[in-house]
Structures are given as structure tokens and as C-alpha cells.
Amino acid sequence: MSITIMGDKDFESALSIKDKSLRINLNENIYGTFAEIGAGQETVRNFFRAGGSSGTIAKTMSAYDKDFSDAIYGIEVDRRYVTESRLQKMLDHETNLIEERIHRSKHPNKLFFTYANTVATIDFAKRYKGHGWVGIKYQLKPKSEYNKIALHIRFKENDARLQQNTLGTLGTNLIYAAYYAHNNPKQILNELYDHLHKDQIEIDTINFSGPVFKEVDNRLMSLQLVKNGMTEAVMFAPDGNNILPAKALYKKNILALRGSFRPVTKVNMDIYDTALELFEKEKKVKKENIQAVFEITLSNLRSEGEINEEDFMDRAKLLCSLGHTVMISNFQEYYKLVEYFSNYTKERMGLAMGVNNLIDVFDEKYYRHLSGGILEAFGKLFFKDLRVYLYPYKDPNTEKVTNSDNLKVHPRMKELYKFFKHNGRVVDIENYDKDILSIFSRDILQKISNGENGWQEALPEKTAKMIEEQQLFQREYKKTSEKVGF
């Protein structure tokens, strides 16, 4: 028997947390387990208080003792408990128990679910505000395959009790949206913040899976998190799945390359290859510890004030196909990017950039919002353990090549620039491919959009082939600035 219980027209975002819990409780088919570790059982508490919970809750539990938790869910390789791996084991284990213990002969129409979270709230000394993994595994039809939503959160409040209440609200929002907005993943994201403020909690990773989400690209969901102000930066792996920035960047030697990658050209890859070669030779860098990141800023994704999601997906597909990890950030200035990386690592970092970007770094107008001006920004940028690997620029008219020795910054910034250059913070890339300096992505994009030939030679072979086969960027060309922030 097929049970249809939800859809966009049924969705009411104005419902209170109590009303959401009650609506779930009064649905005779929704039935499952709540497993909450580390921050109390605040989500299930909302369902108990709403009334009618006996028809919804099969079991509620918290295995706070680590030995008990290990005995139930297994031992994690890294011996950590607030991890995605732990969340997934909780969801799978509890779902299997429901299937084993609740017989379909007695409950043919039940839609089973497991809600789980593993969370660490703020510590006693208030040095770490806390974080956690939250997820739901659930059915939309009896005996059907399960769908799954898993997300990572960071608390912003400074009180453990407030964080617990926030988690309870978030959990209720997730369960309600999973059922009543399942055919609109963007709405699910928005619903997670119902009755919450972004100053209370940050969502920096989310992944959708299962049959109802088979058309969902998690990279696009990553974009929504940054676009909606739910987080400042997201990352996704070459396989297209979102990855937790903290896990990918923790104690790593980070090499970041910022660009439009519209499309990724041979110049982009030459910058990456040559900068990586120099970075690997640094004394404080271990080759096996390097995390390379191709970063695209939110401002670069905007076209005429709006983000073109199809255009974004074209770029994402190409970068992922080349095996790269991609970051989408809201950091227009480079110092904010470095400051973000510094939250996760104290190891040496590298930025690969072109001459024009470095000139912009030394432009005072971009730091007028800071009380300390450009010196404050540079204190956050260059006084970290950082190297800038500078790729030269060739003027298309004069064919003059500009590098760190002959680039011109504002006269007031000349001595400041000399200071950082002479202290080894700026390193010229010298073994670059001289034959490709005339390649600019904006020119290539224009040719692709106009249906012209001859652009293929400017791109990596695999990239050119993908663009042709999947007809990427085959839309009306809109001129956008090539400046991508600093």
C-alpha cells in the first residue's frame, strides 16, 4: 500500500515547534526512534510535550557513557564520538532495530524513521563553543528504501542550556521538513532555521541521499548554505559530496587557488602545478599533509546580482572531474580566507595568485571598513605562516611580462610591499609555461558561448571534451567582472 502524506501545498512554515511536533505525532503512519548523544534529549522532548507521542516514538535513548556507546554502535577508528561516521552508525543501527522489532504484519502502513544526533556543547571554560552531527533516516512509503539527510552544525551561543534548546528546535525542524517538504530540498534548508537565528547556529555541511533525493546535487546544496548566510564557506570533494571543512583542513598545509574557473583553463592548471611544486619544497611543508583547495567566492558567482546555479554547476563539474577539492566562500578579501584557514591549522599555508590580484591586495580602498585599515588586514594575512606564489602577467598589447620585481602598487604602499617581498612572503613562479600566458578564461567563455572553434586547445583535454559532450556554458553569454576578490 502506498501512503502519500506530504507535498509543497501541505507545507506551513508559520507553524510553531509545538504544532510541528503535534502534526507529526498525529500522523498515524510516522513511527520511529530518537537517539541523541551529548546534549540531552531536547528534540524528543518537544514531541513528548506536544502530546500524542505514543503513536510516533518507538524508542528514545542516549548512550552517554563511551563504553556503552561503543558496545552499541561500535568503536570509531579515531576514538572520537562527534563525527559523521558515528552519526551514520547510529542511524543505521537504530533503523535496523525498528525493522527487526516492529512487524509489518501488524503495522503495514508505518513509515519508519530514525532521528539521531551526536553533539558536544560548549565546554566549561567556554573556549570551544561546540558542534555536532544531526541526521534523519526515513521512509516516505511503507517498505520502501530509506532517504537520509545528514548535517553538521556549529553552535554560536555561549550557554550550554541555550545550545540544547537550539538543538531541540533544529531537530524538530529537520524531522518536520523531511516529511512535509521532501520534494523541495531548498525549502528543507530554509526550514531548518525556522524559529532560529543564524547567530545561534551555523550549518556548514549537509548531504541528501536516497530515492527521493536522487536528482539532488549536494554541491548545489553547498552553494545554498553560503548563499543563504548559513555559513561562510563550504567544501565538496571530487565525488560531488559535501565534506566538513574542519575535517579536510585540520592541521593541514593548505594551498589555495582562487579563480573564476569559468572554465578552468591551462593557465589555471599551470598556476596550480607550479605553485604546488614550490609549496612542496618548503621546509615546513610535508607533501603527504598538503590539502589543495580551488576556491570560488560568492561574489564571483553572482551574475547581474543573482547567482546563476547552472553556471556554477558547470564549473563544479569541471573542477571535480579533474580530481580537485572545491571551496565556495563568502570571503571577498584574501585576509578573511587566511583567517578562516587559521581556525583549523597552524601549519604553513600558501596562496597561488596572479599579478593583478596581488596588486589589489595592496589597494587601501578595500580595507576602509577596518578600524586598523590595511595594516590590520595585513596583520591577519601576512603575519600568519603564509607564502604567496605569484604567477606572472603578460600584457596582450605590449607582451611585457610583469612579476614581483616590476609590478607597481600605490606609492603609499611601496615600502610595505617591499617589506613583505624582502621577507620572503612573495615568491615568484618562474617555471611557468610561456606559451599559454595569453589565455584568458573570459575570452574562452565568449568563444564557447558564441559557438566558435579553436578554444579547445586552451583547456585541459578532459575539460574541453566534457564541455563539448555535456554542452556546458552553452547559454547566452553575460559579461561579468573577472576580478575575483583579494
Buried (B, 14 or more C-beta within 10 A) or exposed (E): EEBEBBEEEEBEBEBEBBEBBBBBBEBBBBBBBBBBBBBBBBBBBBBBEBEBBEEBBBBBBBBEEEEEBBEBBEEBEEEEBBBBBBBBBBBBBBBEBBEEEBEEEEBEBBBBBBBBBBBBBBEEEEEEBBBBBBBBBBBBBBEBEBBBBBBBBBBBBEEBEBBBBBBBBBBBBBBBBBBBBBBBBBBBBBBBBBBBEEEBBBBBBBBBBBEBBEEBBBBBBBBBBBBBEBBBBBBBBEEBBBBBBBEBBEEBBBBBBBBBBBBBBBBBBBBBBBBBEBBBEBEEBEEEEBBBBBBBBBBBBBEEEEBBBEBBBBBBBBBBBBEBBBBBBBBBBBBBBBBBBBEBBEBBBBBBBBBBBBBBBBEEEBBEEBEEEBEEBBEBBBEBBBBBBBBBBBEEEEEEBBBBEEBEBBEEBEEBBEEBBEEEBBBBBEEBEEEBBEBBBEBBBBBBBEEEEEBBEBBBEEBBEBBEEEEBBEEEBEEBEBEBBB
